[in-house]
């Protein structure tokens, strides 16, 4: 069994209309939400051992907050350009290429790809992931390369405006 954590980047800043999408940082709300959600995840009995993040500024800032709260060494935080402006097929391909020794992996990235991947793996997954939402799926596969439609079971779903985790197995 593998564990997958889909984490949407925290709320980004739109105050600079001519700023490139890739370079948009977190706004004040996002700067509060990322460490708060990371702290929630750090209290869970199961946590990711590897974070794979989009290199876009807002995703990078979110990933750094999660890595700090989870006390992961820098070698466990990977940035992959393929996670930016992509579809669920590419996310799936990235996961399927992971070494089998990784048990719990988090993808930190963007909608709609995260939402679509979550639905593909687990039809019971929420259709919408708000900013800084966290979706935890248990995957009934021995290896990442064996990922298949519907192999995921919803373990938890949480988001910043939620006072309590929605589902927790």
C-alpha positions, -999 to +999 in steps of 0.1 A: +000+000+000+012+035-008+000+068+005-005+099-017-011+135-004-024+160-030-018+195-018-029+225-037-007+256-033-019+282-008-037+314-019-016+335-043-012+372-048-029+389-077-019+425-068+006+428-097-015+424-129+015+421-152+034+396-131+039+362-148+017+335-135+048+314-126+062+341-104+031+349-084+039+346-046+016+337-018-006+366-005-009+373+033-037+347+036-016+321+018+014+329+040-008+321+070-025+290+056+005+271+043+022+267+077-011+262+095-021+233+071+014+219+073+012+219+111-021+200+108-005+174+086+025+171+109+001+159+137-014+131+116-001+096+124+009+091+087+028+117+069+046+119+035+083+111+034+088+129+001+074+162-013+073+167-050+064+203-059+058+225-089+086+251-090+061+280-094+067+306-067+034+300-049+038+262-049+074+265-039+065+287-009+038+262+001+062+232-003+088+249+019+063+254+047+052+218+045+088+205+045+096+227+076+066+215+095+073+178+086+110+183+095+120+168+062+156+173+051+162+193+018+169+161-001+132+151+005+118+182-012+120+179-050+110+205-075+099+193-109+090+217-138+065+190-151+042+197-122+035+233-135+008+240-161+001+203-168-026+177-168-033+147-146-017+124-171+017+140-165+012+138-127+004+102-130+035+096-151+057+113-125+042+091-097+045+059-118+083+066-122+089+068-085+111+042-068+091+016-049+108+023-016+088+056-012+057+048+008+042+082+013+045+110-013+030+145-015+024+163-048+022+201-043+008+218-073-021+233-092-057+227-102-073+214-123-046+186-126-046+178-089-084+176-087-086+154-118-059+131-106-076+127-072-109+118-090-092+094-113-075+076-084-105+078-060-140+086-074-151+095-038-125+123-036-138+158-035-143+174-069-129+208-058-097+214-039-096+250-025-063+267-021-040+249+004-064+219+005-050+186+015-063+152+001-048+120+016-054+088-004-044+053+005-035+035-027-041-003-030-009-009-050+025-024-041+044-001-065+039+034-079+041+020-114+009+000-107-014+030-102-047+024-118-082+041-119-100+037-086-071+023-067-073+050-040-093+051-008-101+085+008-083+088+041-086+125+048-096+158+033-088+191+049-086+228+039-078+261+057-113+272+064-123+238+078-120+237+116-118+199+117-105+174+091-135+162+070-126+125+067-100+106+087-097+069+085 
